[in-house]
């Protein structure tokens, strides 16, 4: 079920039109058969109910985040960050909308072990997890990133900043970029100056 949740999430965040056939939103085991109806009774099984909840939330996420559809047919809407760490079995990439601040960071762990993945990001700022396929409501173990991630300065993956994300085995996390406000920038400048004075 973790593998299926990861697969559906990966499909939804990739460019291109999406397609689910009858019963796939319940995680049916059997191939679809025109001689029978959808196996609605699976909705009573917690694991299958989790798949249905996942697909409901993924559809809602898709509709409410233009990064996933507004520039879908434009090459600049998709950007690999890390697609070469084959030994660790993870991928990170960006989905972009039509506005500069419309950026989603996707971190996908295809391995069977929990990881903390540090990945480059294009902008200094905050990154808030808006979806995690390992959430307990989907039948996952609950390894999520409940706190907003503040990017750290320093080049990583040929990007100027980085964030570190916890990811469960066979799971996918989506983080939304949030620019810093002028007040936050000013506060950080004061804190830096105070730290330098103490040093």
Secondary structure in CASP SS format (residue, H / E / C, confidence):
PFRMAT SS
TARGET T0000
AUTHOR 0000-0000-0000
METHOD secondary structure of the structure
MODEL  1
X C 1.00
X H 1.00
X H 1.00
X H 1.00
X H 1.00
X H 1.00
X H 1.00
X H 1.00
X H 1.00
X H 1.00
X H 1.00
X H 1.00
X H 1.00
X C 1.00
X C 1.00
X C 1.00
X C 1.00
X C 1.00
X C 1.00
X C 1.00
X C 1.00
X C 1.00
X C 1.00
X H 1.00
X H 1.00
X H 1.00
X C 1.00
X C 1.00
X C 1.00
X C 1.00
X C 1.00
X C 1.00
X C 1.00
X C 1.00
X C 1.00
X C 1.00
X C 1.00
X C 1.00
X C 1.00
X H 1.00
X H 1.00
X H 1.00
X H 1.00
X H 1.00
X C 1.00
X H 1.00
X H 1.00
X H 1.00
X H 1.00
X H 1.00
X H 1.00
X H 1.00
X H 1.00
X H 1.00
X H 1.00
X H 1.00
X H 1.00
X H 1.00
X H 1.00
X H 1.00
X H 1.00
X H 1.00
X H 1.00
X H 1.00
X C 1.00
X H 1.00
X H 1.00
X H 1.00
X C 1.00
X C 1.00
X C 1.00
X C 1.00
X C 1.00
X C 1.00
X H 1.00
X H 1.00
X H 1.00
X E 1.00
X E 1.00
X E 1.00
X E 1.00
X E 1.00
X C 1.00
X C 1.00
X C 1.00
X C 1.00
X C 1.00
X C 1.00
X C 1.00
X E 1.00
X E 1.00
X E 1.00
X E 1.00
X E 1.00
X E 1.00
X E 1.00
X C 1.00
X C 1.00
X C 1.00
X C 1.00
X C 1.00
X C 1.00
X E 1.00
X E 1.00
X E 1.00
X E 1.00
X E 1.00
X E 1.00
X E 1.00
X C 1.00
X C 1.00
X C 1.00
X C 1.00
X C 1.00
X E 1.00
X E 1.00
X E 1.00
X E 1.00
X E 1.00
X E 1.00
X E 1.00
X C 1.00
X C 1.00
X C 1.00
X C 1.00
X E 1.00
X E 1.00
X E 1.00
X E 1.00
X E 1.00
X E 1.00
X E 1.00
X C 1.00
X C 1.00
X C 1.00
X H 1.00
X H 1.00
X H 1.00
X C 1.00
X C 1.00
X C 1.00
X C 1.00
X C 1.00
X C 1.00
X C 1.00
X C 1.00
X C 1.00
X C 1.00
X E 1.00
X E 1.00
X C 1.00
X E 1.00
X E 1.00
X E 1.00
X E 1.00
X E 1.00
X C 1.00
X C 1.00
X E 1.00
X E 1.00
X E 1.00
X E 1.00
X E 1.00
X E 1.00
X E 1.00
X E 1.00
X E 1.00
X C 1.00
X C 1.00
X C 1.00
X E 1.00
X E 1.00
X E 1.00
X E 1.00
X E 1.00
X E 1.00
X E 1.00
X E 1.00
X C 1.00
X C 1.00
X C 1.00
X H 1.00
X H 1.00
X H 1.00
X H 1.00
X H 1.00
X H 1.00
X H 1.00
X H 1.00
X H 1.00
X H 1.00
X H 1.00
X H 1.00
X H 1.00
X H 1.00
X H 1.00
X H 1.00
X H 1.00
X C 1.00
END
